Amino acid sequence: MIEFRDVSKVYKNGTVALDGVNIRIADGEFVFIVGESGAGKTTLMKLLLREEKATDGRLIVRCDKQVGDKVQPTVYDLSKISNFKVPYYRRELGVVFQDFRLFPNKTVFENVAFAMQVVGESNRVIKRRVPAILNIVNLTDKQNSYPSQLSGGEQQRVALARALANNPQIIIADEPTGNIDPKMSLEIMNLLVKIHKRGKTVIVVTHEKDLVDYFKQRVIRIRDGKVISDGVGGMTV
């Protein structure tokens, strides 16, 4: 589903953020990406979100869609994709950020519904689907609340619900537990595992060793722009 082929990223100031990265993530995998500050994790995510473009190498993302009884594959080469197609590619992703990025003047329901509205989904589908998504993240009783009325953990669950709104195959969580307490961190990670078990590909960027060690999924470790280890286990792999 996702393949980095000898990907390098050098910024205009000469900083080498990624250096010959090779990663393959299969459909339906759960992957942690870890590394110290400045290791290259953020750049890797920016390339995957197509906020930045690789200097060298290729980044291929394949997204399969069920159309009737058939699976229709769509392949995006992020090294060559036109700016016109980037918004369509991003619709294939569900993204959860550390700082939640919720609209403060919208309710929980409206925050999740907005992600569907921007891609032209009908009100009928939105009214049916949003409550179902809120149920997945255990926020049914908060749908009429505003972000300021929620705890940090609840706000992150809203962000997760919004990431699921358009039923993407790939969920990317960038430091999703960075602004919440340890108990809520475990809850968010359990929700991501629950979503993964529904057939989603989940990529979590984190620095939290305890969580990585606890869940024992595949761990890709980056240092100085290079992949230094890749295997199942904790951050010590």
N, C-alpha and C positions, 0 to 999 in steps of 0.2 A: 504493500500500500504506500509506503514512504521509503524513498531511497536517496541517501546522500552519496554521490559518487565523486570522490576526490575533491570535495568542496573546500574552497579557501575563500576567506574574506579579508581584504586589506582595505582599511579606511584611507581617506585622502591624506591624513596626517602621517601615514606610514605604519600605523598600528596593525599588526597581524592578529586579528581576532579569532580566525579559524584557519587551520593549516592542514590541508589534505584529509578532511574528515570523511570517513566511510561508515555509514550506518544504514541498516535495513530494518524496518519495522513492519511486521506482517499485519494483515487485517486481523483485528480482534485482540491484539496484544495490549498488555498493560506495561508501561515502561517508565521508570524513574530516570531523569537526567540530573546528575549531581556534579558539583564542583565548587571550588572556592570562588569568592568574588573576583571577577576579572578573568575567569577561566575560559569564557566564551559561550556560556549558557544563554545569555540574553541575545547575543548575535545569532545563535542557532535558531532561537525562537523567532527572531525578526525575519530571518530568511524563510522559515516555514510559514509565517503569516504574510510573507511577501511585502514586508515593510522595508526590507533591504534586499539587494540582489547580490548573488555570489560573484566574486571576482573571477574565480575559476571553478571548473567542475560543473556537475549537473545535479539538480534536485528535482526528483520525479515524485509526484503524488498521484496515486490512482484512487478514484472514488467510484464505487459501484452503486448503481441505483436499481431498485426493483421497479420495472415497468411492466405491469401485468404479470405474466408468468415468466418473463425473461429478465435476466440481469444485464443492465446496460452499463458497460465500463466507460468512464471518462478519465483520460490521462492528462495531467497538467505538468508541463515541463517549466518549472519556475525560473529556469535560466533563460527561457525564451518567451515566456508568456507576455502578451501585450498588456499595456495598462488598462485597455478596455475590458479585458477578460478577468482582471484581478478581482473586482467585486463579485463576479460569479463564482470564482474559485473560493473566496472567503465564505460564501454561503454554505460551502461543504464542511466548514469547521465550526465547532462550538468552543468558545474561548472564555476562560475564567481568569481574571486578573487578581493580583494581591490586594489592590485598592478598591475592589468591588465594581466601581464605575456605574453606580445606579443613578437614575434620575431622581433627585430629592423631591421634586414636585409631583411625582407619579406614585400611585399605590403599587404594592407588590404585583397585583394582577396586571396593572398597566405597564410596569417595567418588563414583564415577561411578554405581554402581548405586543409591545413595541417591536421586538425582534421579528415577529411574524408580519406585522404591518408593513415594515420597510421592504419586505420581499413580495408584497402584494397578496398576502393570504386573506381569504374572505372572513368577515366577522363571524359567520356561522362556525367555521372551523376554529377560529380563535376562541370563541366562547366554549367550545367543547374541549379543546386541547389544553388550554392554560390550566384549568382545574386539575386535569389528569397529571400534568407535569408537576404542579405544586404538591400533589399527593405523593409523588415519588420522593420529593425532598422534604416531606413532612411539614409543609407550610400551609395546609388547607385553611387553617384558622387565622392566617395572617394576610389573606389576599387583599383585604381592604386597608391594611396598615401602610404607613409611609416609612421609608428607610430610617428616618430619625427616631422612629418608635421601635426599632429592632435592635437586637444585640449584634455584635460583630459577626458571630457565627450565623445568625439568621440572615444577615445581609449577604454573607457569602453563599448561603443556600439559595437565595434569590438569584444571585449571579450565576449559580450553577443551573438553576431552572431556566434562566434566559439562554444559557449556552445550549440547552437541550431543545429549545423552542421549535427549531426547524428540522429536528430529527437528523442531525449530522452524524456521519459515521466516525468522525474524528473529534475527540474532545482534548483540548490543550489547556492545562491548568498551570499557570505561571506563578509559582510561590503562593498557592491558594490558601496556605495556613499562616502566612507571614504576619497577618494583623489580628489573629484571634488566639485565644488561650489554648493550652494543651488539650483540655477536654473537648473543646469544639473542633480542634485540629483533627482529633481522632474521628469525630463524627463526620467531618467533611471527607476524610479519606475513606471511611466506610461507605459513604454515598458514592464516591468515585468507583470503588470496587463493585458496588451494586450496579452502577451504570455499565461498567465493563462487562459484567456478567449478562447484560442484555445484548451483547454482541458488538459493543462500541470499542474502537481503538482509543486508548487513553494514554496521554503523555503528560507526566507531571514533572515540572522543574522545581526542585526544592533543595534546601540546604539542611533540612531537619533530619539528622542521622537516626534519631530514635524511631521516627515514623517509617523511614526506609527499611531499617532493620526489622521492624515489627511485621511489615506486610510481605517481605520476602518475594518481591517480584523481580523482573529483569531490571538491572541497574547499569546505566551507561555513565561512566565517569569521565569528565573532561578536565584537562589541565593544560594551561598555556596554549589553548586552541586546538588540542589534539585529544583524541579518544585514547585514554590510557588503560581502561578496562571495560569489559562488557560481559555481564553474566548475571545469573540469578543469585540473590542473596542480599546482603546489606551493603552499606557504603564502604565497607572494608574490602569488598571484592576487587 
